[in-house]
Every structure is written in structure tokens, then in C-alpha cells.
Amino acid sequence: MRSLDTIEWGVEHGSMTTTTITAPAVAPTRGIPHGISFWMIATVFLTQMAFCAVPTPLYAIYQQRDGFPTLVLTVIFVVYAVGVMLSLYLAGHLSDRLGRRRIILASLALNLVAAVLFLVWNDVAGLIVARFICGLGIGILTATATAHIAELGVAAGRSPLRSGIVSTFANLGGIGIGPLVAGVMATFIVQPLVAPYVLFAVLFIAEGLVVLFVPETVEQSAERFAYRPQRIAVPAAARGAYIAAAAAAFGAFAVFGTFTGLSSTFLVGLLGVRSHLLGGVVPFLVFMAAALAQIVTVRMAIRAQMMLALTAAVFGFAGLALGALAASLVLFLIGCGLAGAGVGIVFRASLGTVAGLADAARRGEALAGIFLVAYAGMTIPPLLTAAALTVWQVATVVVVIAVLMAALVVGSGWRMLREA
């Protein structure tokens, strides 16, 4: 069994590697073979991550229909991150005791409820509740699905590196695919606020039936289970490096959150573009670039990774600022892609830094703290950005955001390099 509290990482010759994971000590199953189950859980992971970002290009439709301000739209987005943080803290580690399959089924059920709410209760209050429930589902899913994929991969004879690449793409790539799917459906289908949620509701039901037959990789303990929330620990001997890594994670998710929650607002305000398809393309570029950059650089030394990441981030934020000032869609999109690639690598480096700082017994607790700080980056910066949009022009806000985020990401990344 691979415990979420003791996920083992290693730092070898300056690059991040995962330690060997032993095969799950569970009885053979008559269900789906481990090799096929590996891809099924990866698909379930990707589908749910895609669903969490489906509303991104649809926010403009809700806003135009109901007439609520950008600040309310941002609250609808931010409440999702609050749900993720709460779920991570209260239940993100429970699959170590209750089993991976059971928690993944619970996440599917929560996201199915969210999809139904989007269909039947789609005013502002309903959107807030649906987004919060979706956040609860994603909070219990991410670590559980990542561990399940790794364990199924070992049982099927796959390398930990390959499992990590698949998990990375399912996570970040899924968040990128969701808005693109919704943007395409909003552009070419008559009922854009119905069809995407029906599609994902059907997928969740089908996937739930499949997960019932996927092998469990956690050996059930006969010991009585005493519940406690996820513990969080900061390595006392390396607080400076930990704070730098936390700041980098916060900055990375601030980029993700701001351009996921407000991409349509930026496109309309900067370029006068009211394309739902482009509203899905912007977050697709950011998250897909982040996923692919993490995958491509996985074997690079950490110093080389960070130098590449910081360079990409600087040029990306510069492209965003220039695109805003020149009202250039091409520059804006290039900036999104480069910034996404840069902060994607920085975020992974922050996890690797913390994993290398913490003792093995406290590593899961240290990483939990980083994830909570990261998701805080999806709450405060987007809210401040939305508030700024009520006072300043969109171009001014984008330039200021680009400068501040560049300073945060580059400053924290450079501090991590110095502390490494």
C-alpha cells in the first residue's frame, strides 16, 4: 500500500525522482486486469478534472443572461477552490484507510451531483453550490487517483516514471481539455448550458459502473479507524526554502486561477472578442502547456528545469502585457502558453523541493501544506483581480497582474534555486 501520508520522493543528482513503490499487497481480483484498470482510473481522473473547468467558457453566457458583475462571476469560480481546500484538509487522505476505489466512487458521486445542479439550479446561488460540491469531489480525488494509478502501474509492471507522466497529464491536461470541450459545444450546439453537463453526467455514471470492477490496491486493516484531519507540517530546519516553495506554488496557482476564472472577461475587455471557443482555448493553452512542460522536462536536472521555467515565465508574462497593450490576440495567446509552461515546471519544482526538505515520516504533511497554499492562490488573486476590474481598464489590470505574477514566480523560484 502506498500511503498518502508517506508518499516518497527523492532528489538524485539535482533531479526529482520517485522512489520505488512496492506492489500492492492485496488478494487477486476477478475484476478488470490491472493494466486496463490503470488506464480506466487515468480516464476517470482526466474526466473529473475536465469537468471542474467546464464552466470556464460558459461564465460569459451566465453573466450575459443574468447580468451579474465580474466580481460575482469570480466568487462563483473561487468557491470551487474553497471546496477543494476544505476537502483536502478533511478527507484528502482517507483513501489510505477506506480504499482508493471507494473514495474515487465518492468523488464521482459528488461531481455527478454538481452536474445535475448545473442543469436544474443554474442561477447564481445554484452555480455557487454546484461549484463548491465540485471542489469537494476534486479535493478527495487528486491524491487518491494519483496513488491508485501508481499502484496499479506497479501491479501491471509499469515504471513509476510512466505512471507519474500519466497522472500529470490526467490532472493538468484534463483541466485544459474541459474548457475546450465546453467552448466547442457552446459554439456549435444549441443548448450550451445543458449539453456539456449532460455529457459529463452520463460519463460519470458509466465510469462509476466501471470503477466497481477495478482492483482495490489498499489492504483493509482490522484496526479501529480513528479519524483525524490531514496533518500539516513545516520542516523546522528549512523554513526559508519551504516558504519559497510555498510562494512559488501560490504564484503558479494564481496564474491558473486568474486565467481560468477570467479568460472570457479578458478577451472581451482587451480585444472585444465574444467567442466561447476562444474562451475555452485560453485555459486550454495554459494548462496543456503546463502539463506538457512538466512531462518534457521530467528528466532534466532541477537547476536546468528552474532556469528554463523562469525564462519561459518571464517571456510569457511579457507577452501577456504586450498583448494587452497592443490588443493583440496572437501575443496574448503566446503569452498564455509560455506562462503556463513556466509556472507548470515551477509548481512541480516546488513539490520536489519540499519533498526533499522533509523527513520521510512528515513528507505527506509537508506536501499537504504546499497544496493548501497553492489552492489559496486560486482564491485571493482572482478576487483581487475582479475587484481591480471594477476600477481600472482591463489592459491596465492585465499589465499589473503580469508584472506582479512575474515578480512573485521569479522571486520565489530564484529563492528556491539558492536554497537548493
Salt bridges, closest charged atoms under 4 A:
ASP5 OD2 - ARG228 NH2 3.20
ASP66 OD1 - ARG65 NE 2.88
ASP96 OD1 - ARG100 NH1 2.90
GLU151 OE2 - ARG100 NH2 2.81
GLU365 OE1 - ARG362 NE 2.58
GLU419 OE2 - ARG415 NE 2.97
